[in-house]
């Protein structure tokens, strides 16, 4: 973790060992098998919510910057 507060987390629908964590402006992707973290700059505000779809294999992130983004 980068020390930021986390506001939401979901398991990635296509990669069951991957936890997606939403914090302040970034997503952290935590590979629980290899204990590795990758950070992705995602929004200009706090990421308030995450949702995942097993049908599409996508994750959605919603932010206080008034945007929703879809991730594959």
C-alpha positions, 0 to 999 in steps of 0.5 A: 500500500502507498499509505493512502486510505482505501474507500472500496475494494472488489475482486477482479471478475476475470482474475480471481487472485487479483484484488482491486482497491480504490483510494485517493485518485488511484487504483491498487491492483494486489496480486495475492498469490505473488504478493505484488502491488501495481498502482494505476492513476485513475481519477482526479478525486477520491475513488468512492466506489468500485463494482465488478461484472463477471459477465463482461470481466470489467471493473467500474470505478466511480469518483468524486471527480464526477466520472465513472471509468471502466477497466478490463 
